[in-house]
Amino acid sequence: MTFSAGRDYRIDTLRGLLLVVMTIDHVAPPWITRYSSETLGFVSAMEGFFILAGYAYVLAYRRYLDQPGMLWRKSLRRAVVIYGYHLSALAIAFGVALGGVGDDGAWAERAADARTYGWSLIGWAAALIYRPQYFDVLPVYVLLLLLAPALLWCLNRPGSAVWLALGSALVWLLGQHWDPLSALAIAVSPIPSVWPNLLTWQLLFVLGMCCAVLPPQNALAQWSRRPWVIAASFGLALVCFAARHHFLELPPTTLARFSKANLAPLRVLNVLLLVHLGARLIAWFPLQARVVWLALLGRHSLEVFSFHILLAYAVPPLFGAPATSDSGLLLLTAACALALMLPAGAREWAHHAGRTPARV
């Protein structure tokens, strides 16, 4: 199997862009997010993040394919790091909520959860069963990293990408009817549900992995570059865009098949269309092409993502101030996006100061 070579700064830039979009979606008022959320169709920054996570995993860990033990240890170590960031950010959010510093919005919801579930909430959070608002993505990454070495090993076998993609699609299909973690949560805890469903969202992670190993001269890659295929993808993506922004009215039964809740079929189609078109666009640029500040955010995406969650809790109450003008809201939104440089810059400084290992 042929893998892409060298660090792909285009992917760092895309991850940084998705982090900015995600932050705006989570902190800004509706009249701003109507333009930032699902701008290109029924696809959010979250879907893009899962795909890029799978792609980046292959680029970072392919070097250990000849050392299976090292591959598993490195992947497990990364899972533990993400798990630590998740619990640390959650602890900070609860500390603020229970300390009475934040008494409305998401802070109030967390304080209410603490009163409802008591000390047992710590155990459910540690078990990744309790996933409050904005704390639902990192737990899935932790679980995916436990599976990723086996997936990467399978991808390294000739012709295996198609079979892995097919198996992933079958698991996604099962996930349309069953959510094992939600069933477990209901069985063993007072937590009513767990989102997102690992069985459905793994599809995007595996898609990213498969894209990373697809040889440029592969028959599927060549077929995807044909003008009529690109034109068809663009046309269908345009229909999705029109439906998302109400230029085209679809019946409710059809709109339900674009649902994000369980990664519904037409939403997956929309994702595939944008991945195809995006891949064709990215191919015009060399691996070293980047927007520097976005690439910095993407390079330190874990720190930035964790920081953005706390911003999403702290900032929205400020938007509710009656004296704040529209221009003031725009400036506050821009300030939140720029604030993402704080954790990224600190992490980069620590690396150059020799305090942390280089980021893969």
N, C-alpha and C positions, 0 to 999 in steps of 0.2 A: 504494500500500500504506500502511495506517495503522499507525504504530508507537506503542507506549506512550510517555507523556510523563513527564518528570521522573525524578529518581533514586528508585528503588524500595528503600526501606530494609527492606522485608519480605524482599527477596532477600538483602540483607546479613545479616539476622538468621538466615535459613535456612542460609546458608553458614557462619556462625559456629557454629550448632548442629551442622552436619555435621562441622566441624573438631573440636569437642569429642567427638562420638561416635567419630570416626575415631581420635582420640588414645587414648581409653579402650580401643577395640578393639585397639590396637597395643601398649599398655603393660601392661594389667591382666591378672591371671591368669584362667583359664577360668571360674571360678565367678562372676566379675563380667561377663566378656564374653558369657556365655550370655544375659544380659539386655540388653546394649547392642548386640550384633551382630545385624543383620537382625531388629530388634525387630518390625517391622510385616509381615514376610513375607520372601520371597526377594529382598530388595532391601537393599543395603548403602549406607553413606554415599558410597561411590565412585560409584555410579550417579547419586545425587543431585548430586554435585559436577560430573559431566560435563554434566548437563542445565542446571544453573545457570550453568555456564561458557558454554554456548551462548546462554542467555538474556541474561546480563550482557554478552556480546560485542556483541549487537545494541544494547543500551541505550547502551553506551559509544561505539560506532563509527558509529552511524547518521548522526551529524552530518557525516560526511565522504563521504556518498554522492554529493554533487555535485562532489567533488574526488577522483577515483579514485586519482591519484598519491599524495595525502596519506593516503588510506585504506590503500593498500598499505604506505607507509612507516611509518605508525603501528602497523599490525599486525605488520610485520616487527620494528620496534623492541621491541614487547612480547614477541615470540617470543625475541628476543635476550636480553632481561632475564630471562625465565623460564629460558632455557638457561643463563645465568650463575648463577642461583640453584641450579639443579640441579647443575651441576658444582662449585660452591663447597661445597654441603652434602656432596656425594660426596667431595670432597677432604678435608674435615674428618673425615668418617667413616673414611676410609682412614688419615689422619694419626694418629688416636687408635688405630686397630686396629694399625697397624705400629709405633706407639710403645710398645705393650705396656701402655697404660693400661687398655684393655678387653680381657680375655683369655678371655671366654666369650660364648655366645650369638651374636648377629649380628656382634659385633666379630670373633670368631674366624673366622666364615665369610668376612668380608672379607679378613682376613689370609691365609686359605687361598687365596682367589681370587688375591691378589697373588703368592703363591708359585707357584701353578699356571700363571698366564698371563704373569707377568713384566711388563716395561715395556710390552708391547703392549696391556696392559689400558687404558692411558691413551688410546690411539687408539680402541679399541672403545667406551670410555665417551664420548669426544668425538663419535663417530659415532652415539651413541644406540642402539648395538646391545647393549652391556653395560648391563643394568638390574637391579641387585641388589634384594634385599628392601626394599620401601618407596620405592625410587627408580624405580618403573615408571610413575607417573602423569604427572609433568611432561614427560617426553619426548613423550608423546602430545599434550599441550597445545601443545608447540612445533610439531609437525607440523600440528596442526589450525589453528593461527594462520596458517600459510603458505597454507592453503586457504580460510580464513574470508572474506577479502575477496570472492573469487569467489562464495561461497555467499551472502553478504549482497547482492551486486549482483543475483544471481538472485532473491532474495526480494523485492527492490524492484520487480520487474516484476509487474503485476496477474495474479493467478491462478497465480503460480509456486510458491507454498508447497506445493500438493498435488503438483506434479510433482517438486519437490525432495525432498519426503518419500518419494515413490515411488522415486526414484532412490537415495536413501539406503538404503531398505529392500532394494533389489536388491543394493547393494554389501554390506550386512549379510549377505544370503543367500549371496553369494559367499564372504564371510569365514567362513561355517560350514564351508567345505570347503578354504579356502586362507588361509594367513598369509604374505604376501609378505616381510615383514621377517624372520620366522623362517627362511624359505627362503633369504633373502640371508645371514643370519647363519651358517647352516650351510654355505653355499657359500664364504664368504670369511673366516670366522673360526672359532676353536675354541669360540665361544659356542653352546650347543646350542639355544637358543630365545630368542624375544623376546616379552614379554607386557606389556600387553594387545595384542591384535590390532587395529590401526588400522581395518581394514575393518569390524569388528563394532562397536567402541566409538564410531565416528563417528556411529552412529545416534542416540545419546543427545545428543550435542552438537547435531546438526541438529534433533532434537526440541525442544531448548531454544530454538534460533533460531526455529523455526516458532511456538512458543508466544508468543514476544515480538512477533511480527508479526500474530498472529491478531486481527482486528477484533472488538470485543465483539458486534456484530450479525451476524457471520458465521453462515451456516447451521449449520456444525459446532458453533460455540460455543453457539448457541441450542439445538441438539439436545442438547448435553452437559448443559444445565441442566434438562432435563426430569426430573421426580421419579422416573419409572420407570427412567431411564438411571442416575441417581445410585444408586438402590436396587440395581440390577443390579450396578453397579461395586462397591458396598459388599459385596454378597453374595459375589461372586467373590473380592474381596480378603480377606474373612473366611475363605474356604476355603483360600486361600494361607497366611494367618496360621496356621490350624489345622494345616496340613500342615507348615509350617516348625517349629512348636513341638511336633509329634508328638501333637497332639490327634486328628489324622486321619492314618492310615497310608496312604501311597501306594506302589505297586509301584516297585522300583528303576528300571525303564525310564522311568517318569513323572518320578521325582525327577531323573533325568539331564537332563531337558529344562528344569530350573530351574538348571542349572549356570552358575556365574559365569565359568568359565574362558574360554568363548567367547561369553558373553552369549546363552545358549540361548533358544529360542522362548518357553517358558512364563515364563522370567524376564523377558523383554521385556514379555509380557502383564502380569505382576505390576507392573512399572514403570509401564506405561501406566495401570493401574487406580489406583495411588497418586498419579500425576501428576494424573489427573482429579479424584480426591477432594481432593487437596491444593489444587488450583486453586480448587475450589468453596469450600474453607475460607478460603483466603487472600483471596478476593474480599470477604469480610465486613470486612476491615480496610483502612484508607486507606494510600496509598503511604508516608506518614511513620510508620506504626506500626512500632515496633521494641522489642527488648530491648537496652538500650544496650550492655552489654558484649559480647553476641553480635554485634551489628551492627558493633562495632569490630573484632572478630576477622574478620568477613566482609569488611569494607572493606579489610583488609590481609591477605587470604587467602594470597597468595604467601609473604609473610614468615612467617606463622603455620604454613603447611603445611610449609615447609622446616625450621622450628624443631621441629615435631612429629616429623619423621623422626629428628632427632638425639635427641629424648627417647625415641623408640621403641627406639633402640639403647642408650641409657645406662641407662634405668630398669628394664627387666625383670629384670636380675640382682639388683636390690635386693629384688624380690618373693620371691626364692628364699631369703632369710635365714630360717633355721629358727626364730628367736626372734620373728619378726614375727607378730602376731595378726591375726585377720580385720579387726578395727577399724583396726589399723595399716595394713593393705593398702588399706582404703577411704579412709583419710586420705591415703595416698600417691597413690592414684588421683585424688582430688580436688585434691591439690596440683599434679599434672601438668596437670589441666584449667585450673587457675588460672594456672599458669606460662605458658600461651599468651598471657596479657596482656602478657608482657614484650616480645616482638617487636612486637606490635600497638601497645602504648603507646609504644615507642621510635620506631616509624615515624610515629605520630601527632604525637609531640613534635617530631620532625625537620621535619614538614610545617609545624606552627604556628610553629616557630622560623625558618621561611623557608629551610630547607636542602634541601628537596626540592619538586618540583612537586606540585600537587594531584592526588590520585588520581581517575581517572575512574570 
